[in-house]
C-alpha cells in the first residue's frame, strides 16, 4: 500500500503556533505566506508563493523553460548583431 509522506511509523505530529494546527513531519511554516507547507523548499517571489511538495516539479519546469528562452534569445540576438 502507498502511504502519504507523513505516515511514518515513529512520526509525531507537531503543533504550529502561528497556524494553531497540528502539522505533519517535514512540514514547515512560511512566514511570508503565513501557512504551513509540506516539504517547504523556499518562498519564491516570482510565483508569489511557496515551493513545496505540491508544486516543486512545475516550478523546476518553469525555471528550465525561462532559462532556455533566455539562452535562445541571447543566441538569436548575437547572431543578428554579427550579421550587421
PyMOL Python script that loads the backbone (N, CA, C, O; Angstrom):
from pymol import cmd

cmd.read_pdbstr("""\
ATOM      1  N   UNK A   1       0.828  -1.204   0.000  1.00  0.00           N
ATOM      2  CA  UNK A   1       0.000   0.000   0.000  1.00  0.00           C
ATOM      3  C   UNK A   1       0.868   1.262   0.000  1.00  0.00           C
ATOM      4  O   UNK A   1       1.951   1.285   0.585  1.00  0.00           O
ATOM      5  N   UNK A   2       0.388   2.276  -0.645  1.00  0.00           N
ATOM      6  CA  UNK A   2       1.091   3.556  -0.712  1.00  0.00           C
ATOM      7  C   UNK A   2       0.626   4.421   0.447  1.00  0.00           C
ATOM      8  O   UNK A   2      -0.571   4.634   0.640  1.00  0.00           O
ATOM      9  N   UNK A   3       1.591   4.917   1.217  1.00  0.00           N
ATOM     10  CA  UNK A   3       1.278   5.763   2.358  1.00  0.00           C
ATOM     11  C   UNK A   3       1.604   7.208   2.027  1.00  0.00           C
ATOM     12  O   UNK A   3       2.550   7.470   1.285  1.00  0.00           O
ATOM     13  N   UNK A   4       0.847   8.143   2.559  1.00  0.00           N
ATOM     14  CA  UNK A   4       1.194   9.550   2.367  1.00  0.00           C
ATOM     15  C   UNK A   4       2.542   9.857   3.017  1.00  0.00           C
ATOM     16  O   UNK A   4       2.992   9.109   3.885  1.00  0.00           O
ATOM     17  N   UNK A   5       3.190  10.952   2.607  1.00  0.00           N
ATOM     18  CA  UNK A   5       4.538  11.270   3.113  1.00  0.00           C
ATOM     19  C   UNK A   5       4.625  11.403   4.629  1.00  0.00           C
ATOM     20  O   UNK A   5       5.700  11.211   5.196  1.00  0.00           O
ATOM     21  N   UNK A   6       3.524  11.726   5.297  1.00  0.00           N
ATOM     22  CA  UNK A   6       3.593  11.940   6.728  1.00  0.00           C
ATOM     23  C   UNK A   6       3.216  10.687   7.537  1.00  0.00           C
ATOM     24  O   UNK A   6       3.165  10.755   8.765  1.00  0.00           O
ATOM     25  N   UNK A   7       2.956   9.562   6.892  1.00  0.00           N
ATOM     26  CA  UNK A   7       2.528   8.356   7.600  1.00  0.00           C
ATOM     27  C   UNK A   7       3.708   7.452   7.929  1.00  0.00           C
ATOM     28  O   UNK A   7       3.753   6.303   7.488  1.00  0.00           O
ATOM     29  N   UNK A   8       4.641   7.949   8.683  1.00  0.00           N
ATOM     30  CA  UNK A   8       5.772   7.142   9.114  1.00  0.00           C
ATOM     31  C   UNK A   8       5.452   6.500  10.450  1.00  0.00           C
ATOM     32  O   UNK A   8       4.607   6.993  11.197  1.00  0.00           O
ATOM     33  N   UNK A   9       6.128   5.396  10.751  1.00  0.00           N
ATOM     34  CA  UNK A   9       5.830   4.641  11.963  1.00  0.00           C
ATOM     35  C   UNK A   9       6.050   5.452  13.237  1.00  0.00           C
ATOM     36  O   UNK A   9       5.182   5.492  14.109  1.00  0.00           O
ATOM     37  N   UNK A  10       7.201   6.094  13.342  1.00  0.00           N
ATOM     38  CA  UNK A  10       7.519   6.812  14.579  1.00  0.00           C
ATOM     39  C   UNK A  10       7.370   8.327  14.431  1.00  0.00           C
ATOM     40  O   UNK A  10       7.953   9.092  15.199  1.00  0.00           O
ATOM     41  N   UNK A  11       6.601   8.745  13.458  1.00  0.00           N
ATOM     42  CA  UNK A  11       6.407  10.181  13.231  1.00  0.00           C
ATOM     43  C   UNK A  11       5.420  10.735  14.257  1.00  0.00           C
ATOM     44  O   UNK A  11       4.425  10.099  14.603  1.00  0.00           O
ATOM     45  N   UNK A  12       5.723  11.919  14.720  1.00  0.00           N
ATOM     46  CA  UNK A  12       4.842  12.584  15.679  1.00  0.00           C
ATOM     47  C   UNK A  12       4.387  13.912  15.082  1.00  0.00           C
ATOM     48  O   UNK A  12       5.172  14.630  14.463  1.00  0.00           O
ATOM     49  N   UNK A  13       3.130  14.220  15.275  1.00  0.00           N
ATOM     50  CA  UNK A  13       2.613  15.494  14.809  1.00  0.00           C
ATOM     51  C   UNK A  13       3.115  16.596  15.740  1.00  0.00           C
ATOM     52  O   UNK A  13       3.170  16.434  16.959  1.00  0.00           O
ATOM     53  N   UNK A  14       3.471  17.699  15.136  1.00  0.00           N
ATOM     54  CA  UNK A  14       3.905  18.864  15.908  1.00  0.00           C
ATOM     55  C   UNK A  14       2.818  19.928  15.811  1.00  0.00           C
ATOM     56  O   UNK A  14       1.978  19.890  14.912  1.00  0.00           O
ATOM     57  N   UNK A  15       2.841  20.855  16.722  1.00  0.00           N
ATOM     58  CA  UNK A  15       1.846  21.914  16.731  1.00  0.00           C
ATOM     59  C   UNK A  15       2.470  23.206  16.225  1.00  0.00           C
ATOM     60  O   UNK A  15       3.515  23.632  16.718  1.00  0.00           O
ATOM     61  N   UNK A  16       1.832  23.825  15.245  1.00  0.00           N
ATOM     62  CA  UNK A  16       2.307  25.108  14.710  1.00  0.00           C
ATOM     63  C   UNK A  16       1.662  26.225  15.517  1.00  0.00           C
ATOM     64  O   UNK A  16       0.437  26.342  15.572  1.00  0.00           O
ATOM     65  N   UNK A  17       2.496  27.037  16.137  1.00  0.00           N
ATOM     66  CA  UNK A  17       1.994  28.120  16.974  1.00  0.00           C
ATOM     67  C   UNK A  17       1.316  29.219  16.146  1.00  0.00           C
ATOM     68  O   UNK A  17       0.354  29.838  16.601  1.00  0.00           O
ATOM     69  N   UNK A  18       1.824  29.460  14.926  1.00  0.00           N
ATOM     70  CA  UNK A  18       1.260  30.520  14.103  1.00  0.00           C
ATOM     71  C   UNK A  18      -0.095  30.123  13.500  1.00  0.00           C
ATOM     72  O   UNK A  18      -1.040  30.913  13.507  1.00  0.00           O
ATOM     73  N   UNK A  19      -0.180  28.874  12.971  1.00  0.00           N
ATOM     74  CA  UNK A  19      -1.415  28.411  12.333  1.00  0.00           C
ATOM     75  C   UNK A  19      -2.420  27.858  13.335  1.00  0.00           C
ATOM     76  O   UNK A  19      -3.611  27.757  13.041  1.00  0.00           O
ATOM     77  N   UNK A  20      -1.931  27.501  14.521  1.00  0.00           N
ATOM     78  CA  UNK A  20      -2.764  26.894  15.566  1.00  0.00           C
ATOM     79  C   UNK A  20      -3.365  25.559  15.125  1.00  0.00           C
ATOM     80  O   UNK A  20      -4.522  25.260  15.421  1.00  0.00           O
ATOM     81  N   UNK A  21      -2.565  24.760  14.412  1.00  0.00           N
ATOM     82  CA  UNK A  21      -2.980  23.419  13.978  1.00  0.00           C
ATOM     83  C   UNK A  21      -1.811  22.459  14.157  1.00  0.00           C
ATOM     84  O   UNK A  21      -0.660  22.881  14.271  1.00  0.00           O
ATOM     85  N   UNK A  22      -2.116  21.169  14.182  1.00  0.00           N
ATOM     86  CA  UNK A  22      -1.068  20.169  14.182  1.00  0.00           C
ATOM     87  C   UNK A  22      -0.560  20.002  12.760  1.00  0.00           C
ATOM     88  O   UNK A  22      -1.343  19.987  11.810  1.00  0.00           O
ATOM     89  N   UNK A  23       0.754  19.877  12.616  1.00  0.00           N
ATOM     90  CA  UNK A  23       1.329  19.736  11.290  1.00  0.00           C
ATOM     91  C   UNK A  23       2.118  18.431  11.211  1.00  0.00           C
ATOM     92  O   UNK A  23       2.712  18.004  12.201  1.00  0.00           O
ATOM     93  N   UNK A  24       2.125  17.800  10.042  1.00  0.00           N
ATOM     94  CA  UNK A  24       2.835  16.536   9.882  1.00  0.00           C
ATOM     95  C   UNK A  24       4.341  16.758   9.823  1.00  0.00           C
ATOM     96  O   UNK A  24       4.795  17.891   9.658  1.00  0.00           O
ATOM     97  N   UNK A  25       5.123  15.682   9.957  1.00  0.00           N
ATOM     98  CA  UNK A  25       6.575  15.813   9.810  1.00  0.00           C
ATOM     99  C   UNK A  25       6.931  16.350   8.427  1.00  0.00           C
ATOM    100  O   UNK A  25       6.194  16.137   7.464  1.00  0.00           O
ATOM    101  N   UNK A  26       8.050  17.038   8.333  1.00  0.00           N
ATOM    102  CA  UNK A  26       8.556  17.644   7.103  1.00  0.00           C
ATOM    103  C   UNK A  26       7.655  18.773   6.607  1.00  0.00           C
ATOM    104  O   UNK A  26       7.694  19.127   5.428  1.00  0.00           O
ATOM    105  N   UNK A  27       6.862  19.323   7.480  1.00  0.00           N
ATOM    106  CA  UNK A  27       6.016  20.462   7.160  1.00  0.00           C
ATOM    107  C   UNK A  27       6.568  21.660   7.934  1.00  0.00           C
ATOM    108  O   UNK A  27       6.869  21.556   9.123  1.00  0.00           O
ATOM    109  N   UNK A  28       6.697  22.793   7.250  1.00  0.00           N
ATOM    110  CA  UNK A  28       7.274  23.973   7.887  1.00  0.00           C
ATOM    111  C   UNK A  28       6.388  25.182   7.634  1.00  0.00           C
ATOM    112  O   UNK A  28       5.666  25.246   6.640  1.00  0.00           O
ATOM    113  N   UNK A  29       6.455  26.119   8.531  1.00  0.00           N
ATOM    114  CA  UNK A  29       5.647  27.330   8.422  1.00  0.00           C
ATOM    115  C   UNK A  29       6.393  28.382   7.613  1.00  0.00           C
ATOM    116  O   UNK A  29       7.558  28.673   7.881  1.00  0.00           O
ATOM    117  N   UNK A  30       5.718  28.943   6.629  1.00  0.00           N
ATOM    118  CA  UNK A  30       6.283  30.038   5.834  1.00  0.00           C
ATOM    119  C   UNK A  30       5.753  31.350   6.390  1.00  0.00           C
ATOM    120  O   UNK A  30       4.543  31.571   6.439  1.00  0.00           O
ATOM    121  N   UNK A  31       6.654  32.208   6.802  1.00  0.00           N
ATOM    122  CA  UNK A  31       6.229  33.481   7.387  1.00  0.00           C
ATOM    123  C   UNK A  31       5.697  34.449   6.330  1.00  0.00           C
ATOM    124  O   UNK A  31       4.920  35.348   6.650  1.00  0.00           O
ATOM    125  N   UNK A  32       6.112  34.271   5.073  1.00  0.00           N
ATOM    126  CA  UNK A  32       5.617  35.147   4.003  1.00  0.00           C
ATOM    127  C   UNK A  32       4.175  34.820   3.628  1.00  0.00           C
ATOM    128  O   UNK A  32       3.357  35.720   3.439  1.00  0.00           O
ATOM    129  N   UNK A  33       3.868  33.519   3.520  1.00  0.00           N
ATOM    130  CA  UNK A  33       2.509  33.082   3.169  1.00  0.00           C
ATOM    131  C   UNK A  33       1.610  32.945   4.391  1.00  0.00           C
ATOM    132  O   UNK A  33       0.385  32.913   4.274  1.00  0.00           O
ATOM    133  N   UNK A  34       2.232  32.863   5.561  1.00  0.00           N
ATOM    134  CA  UNK A  34       1.531  32.622   6.818  1.00  0.00           C
ATOM    135  C   UNK A  34       0.740  31.317   6.747  1.00  0.00           C
ATOM    136  O   UNK A  34      -0.433  31.266   7.116  1.00  0.00           O
ATOM    137  N   UNK A  35       1.411  30.252   6.263  1.00  0.00           N
ATOM    138  CA  UNK A  35       0.783  28.939   6.146  1.00  0.00           C
ATOM    139  C   UNK A  35       1.847  27.861   6.305  1.00  0.00           C
ATOM    140  O   UNK A  35       3.031  28.109   6.077  1.00  0.00           O
ATOM    141  N   UNK A  36       1.425  26.676   6.694  1.00  0.00           N
ATOM    142  CA  UNK A  36       2.329  25.536   6.776  1.00  0.00           C
ATOM    143  C   UNK A  36       2.343  24.823   5.427  1.00  0.00           C
ATOM    144  O   UNK A  36       1.292  24.568   4.839  1.00  0.00           O
ATOM    145  N   UNK A  37       3.547  24.503   4.942  1.00  0.00           N
ATOM    146  CA  UNK A  37       3.711  23.900   3.626  1.00  0.00           C
ATOM    147  C   UNK A  37       4.495  22.604   3.781  1.00  0.00           C
ATOM    148  O   UNK A  37       5.549  22.577   4.416  1.00  0.00           O
ATOM    149  N   UNK A  38       3.970  21.526   3.193  1.00  0.00           N
ATOM    150  CA  UNK A  38       4.633  20.230   3.253  1.00  0.00           C
ATOM    151  C   UNK A  38       5.879  20.256   2.375  1.00  0.00           C
ATOM    152  O   UNK A  38       5.819  20.681   1.222  1.00  0.00           O
ATOM    153  N   UNK A  39       6.996  19.805   2.913  1.00  0.00           N
ATOM    154  CA  UNK A  39       8.296  19.772   2.235  1.00  0.00           C
ATOM    155  C   UNK A  39       8.647  21.142   1.645  1.00  0.00           C
ATOM    156  O   UNK A  39       8.999  21.259   0.471  1.00  0.00           O
ATOM    157  N   UNK A  40       8.546  22.155   2.472  1.00  0.00           N
ATOM    158  CA  UNK A  40       8.829  23.533   2.054  1.00  0.00           C
ATOM    159  C   UNK A  40      10.262  23.657   1.559  1.00  0.00           C
ATOM    160  O   UNK A  40      11.206  23.326   2.277  1.00  0.00           O
ATOM    161  N   UNK A  41      10.420  24.135   0.334  1.00  0.00           N
ATOM    162  CA  UNK A  41      11.747  24.383  -0.226  1.00  0.00           C
ATOM    163  C   UNK A  41      12.121  25.845   0.016  1.00  0.00           C
ATOM    164  O   UNK A  41      13.111  26.140   0.686  1.00  0.00           O
ATOM    165  N   UNK A  42      11.319  26.755  -0.540  1.00  0.00           N
ATOM    166  CA  UNK A  42      11.547  28.174  -0.310  1.00  0.00           C
ATOM    167  C   UNK A  42      10.316  28.963  -0.727  1.00  0.00           C
ATOM    168  O   UNK A  42       9.423  28.434  -1.390  1.00  0.00           O
ATOM    169  N   UNK A  43      10.274  30.216  -0.341  1.00  0.00           N
ATOM    170  CA  UNK A  43       9.216  31.124  -0.794  1.00  0.00           C
ATOM    171  C   UNK A  43       9.760  31.882  -1.994  1.00  0.00           C
ATOM    172  O   UNK A  43      10.780  32.565  -1.898  1.00  0.00           O
ATOM    173  N   UNK A  44       9.083  31.760  -3.108  1.00  0.00           N
ATOM    174  CA  UNK A  44       9.559  32.367  -4.355  1.00  0.00           C
ATOM    175  C   UNK A  44       8.778  33.644  -4.655  1.00  0.00           C
ATOM    176  O   UNK A  44       7.547  33.643  -4.672  1.00  0.00           O
ATOM    177  N   UNK A  45       9.505  34.725  -4.888  1.00  0.00           N
ATOM    178  CA  UNK A  45       8.862  35.996  -5.196  1.00  0.00           C
ATOM    179  C   UNK A  45       8.302  36.022  -6.623  1.00  0.00           C
ATOM    180  O   UNK A  45       7.349  36.751  -6.899  1.00  0.00           O
ATOM    181  N   UNK A  46       8.891  35.229  -7.531  1.00  0.00           N
ATOM    182  CA  UNK A  46       8.447  35.234  -8.917  1.00  0.00           C
ATOM    183  C   UNK A  46       7.067  34.613  -9.087  1.00  0.00           C
ATOM    184  O   UNK A  46       6.275  35.082  -9.904  1.00  0.00           O
ATOM    185  N   UNK A  47       6.771  33.566  -8.327  1.00  0.00           N
ATOM    186  CA  UNK A  47       5.446  32.948  -8.409  1.00  0.00           C
ATOM    187  C   UNK A  47       4.551  33.404  -7.261  1.00  0.00           C
ATOM    188  O   UNK A  47       3.390  33.007  -7.176  1.00  0.00           O
ATOM    189  N   UNK A  48       5.096  34.238  -6.384  1.00  0.00           N
ATOM    190  CA  UNK A  48       4.381  34.780  -5.235  1.00  0.00           C
ATOM    191  C   UNK A  48       3.757  33.667  -4.398  1.00  0.00           C
ATOM    192  O   UNK A  48       2.576  33.708  -4.053  1.00  0.00           O
ATOM    193  N   UNK A  49       4.582  32.676  -4.084  1.00  0.00           N
ATOM    194  CA  UNK A  49       4.105  31.571  -3.270  1.00  0.00           C
ATOM    195  C   UNK A  49       5.254  30.678  -2.851  1.00  0.00           C
ATOM    196  O   UNK A  49       6.416  30.920  -3.179  1.00  0.00           O
ATOM    197  N   UNK A  50       4.896  29.645  -2.122  1.00  0.00           N
ATOM    198  CA  UNK A  50       5.901  28.704  -1.640  1.00  0.00           C
ATOM    199  C   UNK A  50       6.110  27.570  -2.621  1.00  0.00           C
ATOM    200  O   UNK A  50       5.174  27.120  -3.281  1.00  0.00           O
ATOM    201  N   UNK A  51       7.343  27.116  -2.708  1.00  0.00           N
ATOM    202  CA  UNK A  51       7.669  25.939  -3.491  1.00  0.00           C
ATOM    203  C   UNK A  51       7.789  24.795  -2.487  1.00  0.00           C
ATOM    204  O   UNK A  51       8.619  24.820  -1.578  1.00  0.00           O
ATOM    205  N   UNK A  52       6.936  23.797  -2.682  1.00  0.00           N
ATOM    206  CA  UNK A  52       6.917  22.674  -1.756  1.00  0.00           C
ATOM    207  C   UNK A  52       6.499  21.398  -2.462  1.00  0.00           C
ATOM    208  O   UNK A  52       6.718  21.233  -3.662  1.00  0.00           O
ATOM    209  N   UNK A  53       5.896  20.500  -1.701  1.00  0.00           N
ATOM    210  CA  UNK A  53       5.524  19.183  -2.206  1.00  0.00           C
ATOM    211  C   UNK A  53       4.568  19.269  -3.396  1.00  0.00           C
ATOM    212  O   UNK A  53       4.717  18.515  -4.358  1.00  0.00           O
ATOM    213  N   UNK A  54       3.610  20.157  -3.346  1.00  0.00           N
ATOM    214  CA  UNK A  54       2.561  20.215  -4.360  1.00  0.00           C
ATOM    215  C   UNK A  54       3.005  20.836  -5.683  1.00  0.00           C
ATOM    216  O   UNK A  54       2.425  20.531  -6.725  1.00  0.00           O
ATOM    217  N   UNK A  55       4.014  21.696  -5.662  1.00  0.00           N
ATOM    218  CA  UNK A  55       4.350  22.407  -6.902  1.00  0.00           C
ATOM    219  C   UNK A  55       5.853  22.449  -7.201  1.00  0.00           C
ATOM    220  O   UNK A  55       6.313  23.356  -7.896  1.00  0.00           O
ATOM    221  N   UNK A  56       6.617  21.495  -6.694  1.00  0.00           N
ATOM    222  CA  UNK A  56       8.062  21.519  -6.934  1.00  0.00           C
ATOM    223  C   UNK A  56       8.385  21.241  -8.396  1.00  0.00           C
ATOM    224  O   UNK A  56       9.188  21.961  -8.988  1.00  0.00           O
ATOM    225  N   UNK A  57       7.782  20.213  -8.995  1.00  0.00           N
ATOM    226  CA  UNK A  57       8.071  19.879 -10.392  1.00  0.00           C
ATOM    227  C   UNK A  57       7.640  20.997 -11.351  1.00  0.00           C
ATOM    228  O   UNK A  57       8.430  21.370 -12.218  1.00  0.00           O
ATOM    229  N   UNK A  58       6.420  21.550 -11.236  1.00  0.00           N
ATOM    230  CA  UNK A  58       6.069  22.670 -12.129  1.00  0.00           C
ATOM    231  C   UNK A  58       7.001  23.873 -11.983  1.00  0.00           C
ATOM    232  O   UNK A  58       7.270  24.571 -12.961  1.00  0.00           O
ATOM    233  N   UNK A  59       7.495  24.119 -10.766  1.00  0.00           N
ATOM    234  CA  UNK A  59       8.420  25.232 -10.569  1.00  0.00           C
ATOM    235  C   UNK A  59       9.735  24.980 -11.300  1.00  0.00           C
ATOM    236  O   UNK A  59      10.261  25.880 -11.954  1.00  0.00           O
ATOM    237  N   UNK A  60      10.276  23.752 -11.195  1.00  0.00           N
ATOM    238  CA  UNK A  60      11.533  23.420 -11.874  1.00  0.00           C
ATOM    239  C   UNK A  60      11.357  23.499 -13.383  1.00  0.00           C
ATOM    240  O   UNK A  60      12.250  23.980 -14.081  1.00  0.00           O
ATOM    241  N   UNK A  61      10.223  23.035 -13.901  1.00  0.00           N
ATOM    242  CA  UNK A  61       9.954  23.113 -15.337  1.00  0.00           C
ATOM    243  C   UNK A  61       9.862  24.574 -15.780  1.00  0.00           C
ATOM    244  O   UNK A  61      10.382  24.931 -16.838  1.00  0.00           O
ATOM    245  N   UNK A  62       9.219  25.406 -14.996  1.00  0.00           N
ATOM    246  CA  UNK A  62       9.109  26.832 -15.318  1.00  0.00           C
ATOM    247  C   UNK A  62      10.486  27.496 -15.362  1.00  0.00           C
ATOM    248  O   UNK A  62      10.766  28.283 -16.266  1.00  0.00           O
ATOM    249  N   UNK A  63      11.334  27.186 -14.403  1.00  0.00           N
ATOM    250  CA  UNK A  63      12.692  27.748 -14.382  1.00  0.00           C
ATOM    251  C   UNK A  63      13.492  27.250 -15.587  1.00  0.00           C
ATOM    252  O   UNK A  63      14.246  28.017 -16.186  1.00  0.00           O
ATOM    253  N   UNK A  64      13.335  25.979 -15.946  1.00  0.00           N
ATOM    254  CA  UNK A  64      14.048  25.433 -17.100  1.00  0.00           C
ATOM    255  C   UNK A  64      13.596  26.108 -18.396  1.00  0.00           C
ATOM    256  O   UNK A  64      14.425  26.457 -19.236  1.00  0.00           O
ATOM    257  N   UNK A  65      12.282  26.291 -18.558  1.00  0.00           N
ATOM    258  CA  UNK A  65      11.772  26.970 -19.762  1.00  0.00           C
ATOM    259  C   UNK A  65      12.243  28.424 -19.826  1.00  0.00           C
ATOM    260  O   UNK A  65      12.611  28.911 -20.895  1.00  0.00           O
ATOM    261  N   UNK A  66      12.233  29.105 -18.703  1.00  0.00           N
ATOM    262  CA  UNK A  66      12.680  30.502 -18.682  1.00  0.00           C
ATOM    263  C   UNK A  66      14.164  30.604 -19.021  1.00  0.00           C
ATOM    264  O   UNK A  66      14.566  31.516 -19.744  1.00  0.00           O
ATOM    265  N   UNK A  67      14.978  29.691 -18.517  1.00  0.00           N
ATOM    266  CA  UNK A  67      16.407  29.679 -18.822  1.00  0.00           C
ATOM    267  C   UNK A  67      16.644  29.375 -20.294  1.00  0.00           C
ATOM    268  O   UNK A  67      17.458  30.032 -20.943  1.00  0.00           O
ATOM    269  N   UNK A  68      15.937  28.381 -20.822  1.00  0.00           N
ATOM    270  CA  UNK A  68      16.071  28.034 -22.239  1.00  0.00           C
ATOM    271  C   UNK A  68      15.670  29.197 -23.129  1.00  0.00           C
ATOM    272  O   UNK A  68      16.354  29.496 -24.107  1.00  0.00           O
ATOM    273  N   UNK A  69      14.576  29.849 -22.802  1.00  0.00           N
ATOM    274  CA  UNK A  69      14.123  31.007 -23.584  1.00  0.00           C
ATOM    275  C   UNK A  69      15.152  32.128 -23.550  1.00  0.00           C
ATOM    276  O   UNK A  69      15.406  32.762 -24.574  1.00  0.00           O
ATOM    277  N   UNK A  70      15.743  32.380 -22.401  1.00  0.00           N
ATOM    278  CA  UNK A  70      16.752  33.437 -22.288  1.00  0.00           C
ATOM    279  C   UNK A  70      17.993  33.106 -23.114  1.00  0.00           C
ATOM    280  O   UNK A  70      18.536  33.977 -23.792  1.00  0.00           O
ATOM    281  N   UNK A  71      18.442  31.857 -23.061  1.00  0.00           N
ATOM    282  CA  UNK A  71      19.634  31.455 -23.820  1.00  0.00           C
ATOM    283  C   UNK A  71      19.371  31.543 -25.315  1.00  0.00           C
ATOM    284  O   UNK A  71      20.214  32.050 -26.055  1.00  0.00           O
ATOM    285  N   UNK A  72      18.224  31.064 -25.774  1.00  0.00           N
ATOM    286  CA  UNK A  72      17.890  31.124 -27.200  1.00  0.00           C
ATOM    287  C   UNK A  72      17.778  32.578 -27.652  1.00  0.00           C
ATOM    288  O   UNK A  72      18.252  32.927 -28.733  1.00  0.00           O
ATOM    289  N   UNK A  73      17.160  33.419 -26.843  1.00  0.00           N
ATOM    290  CA  UNK A  73      17.036  34.844 -27.199  1.00  0.00           C
ATOM    291  C   UNK A  73      18.405  35.510 -27.318  1.00  0.00           C
ATOM    292  O   UNK A  73      18.637  36.297 -28.236  1.00  0.00           O
ATOM    293  N   UNK A  74      19.304  35.198 -26.397  1.00  0.00           N
ATOM    294  CA  UNK A  74      20.654  35.769 -26.469  1.00  0.00           C
ATOM    295  C   UNK A  74      21.399  35.278 -27.701  1.00  0.00           C
ATOM    296  O   UNK A  74      22.120  36.051 -28.331  1.00  0.00           O
ATOM    297  N   UNK A  75      21.240  34.007 -28.056  1.00  0.00           N
ATOM    298  CA  UNK A  75      21.907  33.471 -29.249  1.00  0.00           C
ATOM    299  C   UNK A  75      21.374  34.130 -30.512  1.00  0.00           C
ATOM    300  O   UNK A  75      22.148  34.505 -31.393  1.00  0.00           O
ATOM    301  N   UNK A  76      20.065  34.272 -30.604  1.00  0.00           N
ATOM    302  CA  UNK A  76      19.466  34.929 -31.782  1.00  0.00           C
ATOM    303  C   UNK A  76      19.931  36.372 -31.874  1.00  0.00           C
ATOM    304  O   UNK A  76      20.257  36.852 -32.960  1.00  0.00           O
ATOM    305  N   UNK A  77      19.963  37.062 -30.755  1.00  0.00           N
ATOM    306  CA  UNK A  77      20.411  38.457 -30.750  1.00  0.00           C
ATOM    307  C   UNK A  77      21.887  38.550 -31.162  1.00  0.00           C
ATOM    308  O   UNK A  77      22.267  39.445 -31.918  1.00  0.00           O
ATOM    309  N   UNK A  78      22.705  37.638 -30.670  1.00  0.00           N
ATOM    310  CA  UNK A  78      24.127  37.650 -31.025  1.00  0.00           C
ATOM    311  C   UNK A  78      24.333  37.354 -32.500  1.00  0.00           C
ATOM    312  O   UNK A  78      25.189  37.967 -33.138  1.00  0.00           O
ATOM    313  N   UNK A  79      23.563  36.428 -33.053  1.00  0.00           N
ATOM    314  CA  UNK A  79      23.691  36.110 -34.474  1.00  0.00           C
ATOM    315  C   UNK A  79      23.233  37.281 -35.343  1.00  0.00           C
ATOM    316  O   UNK A  79      23.857  37.570 -36.363  1.00  0.00           O
ATOM    317  N   UNK A  80      22.180  37.940 -34.961  1.00  0.00           N
ATOM    318  CA  UNK A  80      21.714  39.109 -35.728  1.00  0.00           C
ATOM    319  C   UNK A  80      22.718  40.262 -35.650  1.00  0.00           C
ATOM    320  O   UNK A  80      22.937  40.968 -36.634  1.00  0.00           O
ATOM    321  N   UNK A  81      23.313  40.443 -34.497  1.00  0.00           N
ATOM    322  CA  UNK A  81      24.301  41.520 -34.335  1.00  0.00           C
ATOM    323  C   UNK A  81      25.564  41.209 -35.118  1.00  0.00           C
ATOM    324  O   UNK A  81      26.233  42.127 -35.593  1.00  0.00           O
ATOM    325  N   UNK A  82      25.906  39.935 -35.264  1.00  0.00           N
ATOM    326  CA  UNK A  82      27.121  39.560 -36.002  1.00  0.00           C
ATOM    327  C   UNK A  82      26.953  39.762 -37.504  1.00  0.00           C
ATOM    328  O   UNK A  82      27.941  39.951 -38.214  1.00  0.00           O
ATOM    329  N   UNK A  83      25.735  39.726 -37.990  1.00  0.00           N
ATOM    330  CA  UNK A  83      25.483  39.882 -39.419  1.00  0.00           C
ATOM    331  C   UNK A  83      25.260  41.325 -39.849  1.00  0.00           C
ATOM    332  O   UNK A  83      25.016  41.571 -41.030  1.00  0.00           O
ATOM    333  N   UNK A  84      25.333  42.253 -38.965  1.00  0.00           N
ATOM    334  CA  UNK A  84      25.128  43.656 -39.318  1.00  0.00           C
ATOM    335  C   UNK A  84      26.286  44.140 -40.083  1.00  0.00           C
ATOM    336  O   UNK A  84      26.320  45.303 -40.483  1.00  0.00           O
TER     337      UNK A  84
END
""", "prot")
cmd.dss("prot")
cmd.show_as("cartoon", "prot")
cmd.util.cbc("prot")
cmd.orient("prot")
